[in-house]
Amino acid sequence: MPLITIEAGKMPDDVRIKLMKKLTEVSAEITGIAEDSFWIFVKELGPDSTMIGGKTLAEVVKEREGK
């Protein structure tokens, strides 16, 4: 059973579901493994639980929006 894990920011339910379906379809097509064998996990990271260069992602986004 192949496992695919994606770590990303928060996304709407419909986008997350579409992403998981496409990952399953393309992975099965490329590997020849049946779609029902794939497990897809999406770990959504909040802006305060991610840090870039000593600043939270929320701080980085706020700075970039201010420019």
NORNORUR-V880779 format. One record per residue. N is the residue number from 1. OMEGA is omega in whole degrees, 0 to 359 (none if undefined). Layout:
N,OMEGA / N,OMEGA
This chain:
1,178 / 2,178 / 3,176 / 4,179 / 5,178 / 6,173 / 7,184 / 8,174 / 9,179 / 10,179 / 11,178 / 12,181 / 13,183 / 14,179 / 15,180 / 16,180 / 17,178 / 18,178 / 19,181 / 20,179 / 21,181 / 22,177 / 23,179 / 24,182 / 25,184 / 26,180 / 27,178 / 28,180 / 29,183 / 30,185 / 31,185 / 32,178 / 33,182 / 34,180 / 35,184 / 36,176 / 37,185 / 38,172 / 39,180 / 40,178 / 41,175 / 42,178 / 43,181 / 44,183 / 45,178 / 46,183 / 47,178 / 48,179 / 49,179 / 50,182 / 51,177 / 52,177 / 53,177 / 54,179 / 55,177 / 56,178 / 57,178 / 58,178 / 59,180 / 60,179 / 61,180 / 62,179 / 63,181 / 64,178 / 65,181 / 66,182 / 67,none
